[in-house]
Amino acid sequence: MFASRSSNQGTAEERLWRAVLARTLEEWVRGPLSFRRKAEQYLFDDQRDFETVCSSAGMDPGYLRARLRAVRAHLMHEREPQARRV
C-alpha cells in the first residue's frame, strides 16, 4: 500500500494524509451508519479527491481500492446467510 517506506517514515504531509485515510477506514468499519455510508462512497466511488489524497499519502490509489474491494467482498460473503451460500 505504501511506497517503499514503513508507515512511520515519509514526510509530515504524507503522514497527515495517511492519517486522513486511516480515519476514513475506521469510520467505514466502525462508525455510525451515516459515517459508514459516507466513508464507503468516498473509498469506493470518489473519482476526484481519493486519488489526490492517496497520492499525497504516498500510496497507489488503484492498489488501495483493489484491496478494499477484496475486503468488502469478503465481509459481504461472511454476512451472507448460510442458506444462500449453498
Backbone as CSV, one residue per row, in Angstrom:
resi,resn,N_x,N_y,N_z,CA_x,CA_y,CA_z,C_x,C_y,C_z
1,MET,0.809,-1.166,0.000,0.000,0.000,0.000,0.865,1.247,0.000
2,PHE,1.858,1.269,0.836,2.750,2.407,0.885,3.861,2.218,-0.127
3,ALA,4.367,3.337,-0.594,5.570,3.259,-1.409,6.647,2.642,-0.536
4,SER,7.768,2.342,-1.029,8.768,1.532,-0.343,9.270,2.116,0.986
5,ARG,8.389,2.528,1.836,8.751,3.072,3.143,7.873,2.421,4.197
6,SER,8.336,2.411,5.433,7.484,1.918,6.506,6.480,3.007,6.855
7,SER,5.430,2.641,7.589,4.367,3.597,7.888,4.824,4.735,8.795
8,ASN,5.947,4.607,9.479,6.436,5.659,10.359,7.328,6.645,9.638
9,GLN,7.625,6.382,8.389,8.502,7.273,7.644,7.695,8.098,6.665
10,GLY,8.374,8.899,5.919,7.725,9.763,4.954,7.696,11.182,5.485
11,THR,7.238,12.040,4.646,7.175,13.446,5.034,6.008,13.664,5.992
12,ALA,6.010,14.792,6.632,4.902,15.137,7.530,3.589,15.173,6.744
13,GLU,3.643,15.656,5.522,2.437,15.713,4.692,1.918,14.312,4.387
14,GLU,2.814,13.386,4.044,2.390,12.009,3.776,1.758,11.381,5.015
15,ARG,2.361,11.601,6.168,1.803,11.039,7.407,0.430,11.627,7.706
16,LEU,0.260,12.906,7.435,-1.031,13.548,7.638,-2.095,12.904,6.752
17,TRP,-1.795,12.739,5.473,-2.780,12.168,4.552,-3.034,10.688,4.835
18,ARG,-2.022,9.966,5.325,-2.257,8.581,5.754,-3.211,8.542,6.934
19,ALA,-3.074,9.511,7.830,-3.990,9.593,8.973,-5.417,9.877,8.511
20,VAL,-5.564,10.725,7.497,-6.891,11.004,6.937,-7.494,9.705,6.384
21,LEU,-6.708,8.953,5.629,-7.203,7.685,5.082,-7.507,6.677,6.193
22,ALA,-6.652,6.617,7.196,-6.884,5.687,8.311,-8.182,6.031,9.033
23,ARG,-8.430,7.300,9.230,-9.673,7.728,9.891,-10.884,7.361,9.041
24,THR,-10.783,7.537,7.755,-11.888,7.183,6.864,-12.142,5.678,6.906
25,LEU,-11.078,4.896,6.919,-11.238,3.441,7.030,-11.882,3.057,8.355
26,GLU,-11.480,3.708,9.421,-12.070,3.442,10.733,-13.567,3.750,10.727
27,GLU,-13.935,4.862,10.115,-15.351,5.214,10.021,-16.118,4.209,9.178
28,TRP,-15.504,3.708,8.122,-16.148,2.708,7.259,-16.409,1.423,8.038
29,VAL,-15.501,1.045,8.894,-15.614,-0.214,9.629,-16.452,-0.068,10.895
30,ARG,-16.255,1.012,11.656,-16.843,1.111,12.992,-17.755,2.296,13.232
31,GLY,-17.874,3.167,12.294,-18.610,4.404,12.551,-20.116,4.218,12.572
32,PRO,-20.807,5.271,12.980,-22.269,5.253,12.874,-22.669,5.070,11.415
33,LEU,-23.868,4.613,11.181,-24.305,4.271,9.825,-24.076,5.407,8.830
34,SER,-24.401,6.628,9.203,-24.217,7.738,8.256,-22.742,7.931,7.907
35,PHE,-21.847,7.765,8.888,-20.416,7.876,8.629,-19.945,6.725,7.750
36,ARG,-20.439,5.515,8.027,-20.041,4.353,7.218,-20.435,4.558,5.764
37,ARG,-21.622,5.062,5.546,-22.084,5.295,4.163,-21.223,6.331,3.446
38,LYS,-20.930,7.432,4.133,-20.098,8.477,3.516,-18.688,7.960,3.245
39,ALA,-18.142,7.215,4.204,-16.795,6.671,4.026,-16.770,5.680,2.869
40,GLU,-17.784,4.826,2.780,-17.819,3.849,1.683,-17.922,4.553,0.333
41,GLN,-18.749,5.568,0.256,-18.873,6.311,-1.002,-17.523,6.904,-1.388
42,TYR,-16.834,7.478,-0.427,-15.543,8.086,-0.697,-14.510,7.044,-1.110
43,LEU,-14.421,5.960,-0.351,-13.398,4.947,-0.610,-13.598,4.206,-1.926
44,PHE,-14.847,4.006,-2.326,-15.108,3.174,-3.495,-15.575,3.933,-4.730
45,ASP,-16.158,5.109,-4.553,-16.779,5.777,-5.697,-16.200,7.144,-6.046
46,ASP,-15.511,7.774,-5.109,-14.996,9.115,-5.365,-13.990,9.077,-6.515
47,GLN,-14.179,9.939,-7.491,-13.310,9.947,-8.669,-12.326,11.114,-8.679
48,ARG,-12.417,11.991,-7.707,-11.575,13.168,-7.736,-10.619,13.231,-6.544
49,ASP,-11.153,13.338,-5.354,-10.320,13.568,-4.176,-9.559,12.326,-3.716
50,PHE,-10.136,11.148,-3.857,-9.494,9.924,-3.373,-8.108,9.747,-3.981
51,GLU,-7.993,9.915,-5.273,-6.692,9.753,-5.932,-5.688,10.799,-5.450
52,THR,-6.139,12.011,-5.256,-5.252,13.069,-4.776,-4.768,12.776,-3.365
53,VAL,-5.689,12.356,-2.494,-5.317,12.051,-1.111,-4.348,10.873,-1.071
54,CYS,-4.632,9.817,-1.824,-3.724,8.661,-1.856,-2.343,9.063,-2.354
55,SER,-2.300,9.819,-3.410,-1.011,10.264,-3.948,-0.263,11.119,-2.939
56,SER,-0.987,11.987,-2.250,-0.367,12.830,-1.222,0.137,12.004,-0.047
57,ALA,-0.486,10.844,0.170,-0.081,9.943,1.257,1.039,9.002,0.825
58,GLY,1.441,9.081,-0.440,2.479,8.188,-0.949,1.952,6.795,-1.233
59,MET,0.666,6.700,-1.536,0.024,5.413,-1.768,-0.516,5.335,-3.193
60,ASP,-0.643,4.117,-3.683,-1.210,3.866,-5.006,-2.725,3.729,-4.854
61,PRO,-3.506,4.672,-5.391,-4.958,4.611,-5.217,-5.597,3.364,-5.834
62,GLY,-5.088,2.916,-6.956,-5.638,1.718,-7.597,-5.416,0.478,-6.750
63,TYR,-4.232,0.354,-6.193,-3.920,-0.790,-5.343,-4.776,-0.767,-4.083
64,LEU,-4.891,0.406,-3.454,-5.690,0.510,-2.234,-7.145,0.159,-2.510
65,ARG,-7.698,0.682,-3.596,-9.098,0.369,-3.917,-9.287,-1.116,-4.211
66,ALA,-8.348,-1.729,-4.897,-8.456,-3.165,-5.183,-8.461,-3.964,-3.883
67,ARG,-7.585,-3.607,-2.946,-7.541,-4.299,-1.644,-8.834,-4.067,-0.868
68,LEU,-9.344,-2.840,-0.906,-10.586,-2.545,-0.198,-11.761,-3.304,-0.801
69,ARG,-11.788,-3.428,-2.115,-12.856,-4.210,-2.759,-12.790,-5.671,-2.329
70,ALA,-11.592,-6.203,-2.219,-11.426,-7.587,-1.767,-11.916,-7.744,-0.329
71,VAL,-11.602,-6.788,0.517,-12.062,-6.839,1.912,-13.582,-6.748,1.957
72,ARG,-14.139,-5.836,1.198,-15.603,-5.683,1.187,-16.284,-6.954,0.685
73,ALA,-15.757,-7.555,-0.356,-16.339,-8.791,-0.874,-16.272,-9.903,0.173
74,HIS,-15.163,-9.989,0.866,-15.009,-10.999,1.910,-16.019,-10.768,3.035
75,LEU,-16.158,-9.526,3.458,-17.106,-9.211,4.522,-18.541,-9.492,4.100
76,MET,-18.875,-9.177,2.869,-20.223,-9.427,2.381,-20.502,-10.926,2.324
77,HIS,-19.509,-11.698,1.930,-19.668,-13.152,1.887,-19.872,-13.706,3.294
78,GLU,-19.126,-13.191,4.270,-19.265,-13.657,5.652,-20.631,-13.332,6.223
79,ARG,-21.208,-12.233,5.832,-22.504,-11.813,6.362,-23.674,-12.485,5.654
80,GLU,-23.400,-13.126,4.536,-24.444,-13.795,3.777,-25.023,-14.946,4.605
81,PRO,-26.344,-15.067,4.670,-26.928,-16.181,5.426,-26.453,-17.540,4.888
82,GLN,-26.302,-18.488,5.780,-25.803,-19.816,5.416,-26.639,-20.467,4.304
83,ALA,-27.948,-20.335,4.339,-28.812,-20.971,3.341,-28.524,-20.464,1.939
84,ARG,-28.136,-19.227,1.796,-27.875,-18.660,0.474,-26.524,-19.064,-0.072
85,ARG,-25.604,-19.528,0.786,-24.266,-19.910,0.338,-24.241,-21.265,-0.347
86,VAL,-25.245,-22.068,-0.141,-25.240,-23.438,-0.660,-25.461,-23.469,-2.137
